[in-house]
Amino acid sequence: MIALTGLRANSALLKLDLYCKGIRLDDSCLVEEDGGRKILRTRAGLGSGLELVLPGGLWTNVPVTEHFVERSPYTLHRLRESGYLLRGWLSVSSIFM
């Protein structure tokens, strides 16, 4: 497992780890009542992800509906218009959604 200090210091490393492990969504991210929409799996492959902007302006599409995501150590939480990424109970990064 990659050390948190490495993930916090290197957004590209975080992006790669998120591609490989995906991200679980906290209930705070289910925003249909705020005008958001459901994430739908509409095609094969990793096309059903969530668009996020990591620190440094690094855009990424993170898997959220694939089966392997159930085992992901990462969860995304929302507080108003921003997000924050946790691994276990430890903060990894703030996220723009």
PELIN-V358362 format. One record per backbone hydrogen bond with DSSP energy under -0.5 kcal/mol. CO is the residue of the C=O (numbers start at 0). NH is the residue of the N-H. Records with the same first field share a line. If there is no record, write none. Layout:
CO = NH + NH
//
This chain:
2 = 6
3 = 7
4 = 8
5 = 9
9 = 13
10 = 14
11 = 15
12 = 16
13 = 17
14 = 18
15 = 19
16 = 20
17 = 21
23 = 25 + 75
25 = 28
26 = 29
28 = 30
30 = 33 + 35
31 = 34
37 = 39
39 = 41
47 = 63
49 = 61
51 = 53 + 59
52 = 95
53 = 56 + 57
56 = 58
57 = 53
59 = 51 + 61
61 = 49
62 = 22
65 = 68
66 = 69
67 = 70
68 = 71
72 = 87
73 = 23
74 = 85
75 = 25
76 = 83
78 = 81
80 = 96
81 = 78
82 = 94
83 = 76
84 = 91 + 92
85 = 74 + 87
86 = 89
89 = 86
92 = 84
94 = 82 + 96
95 = 52
//
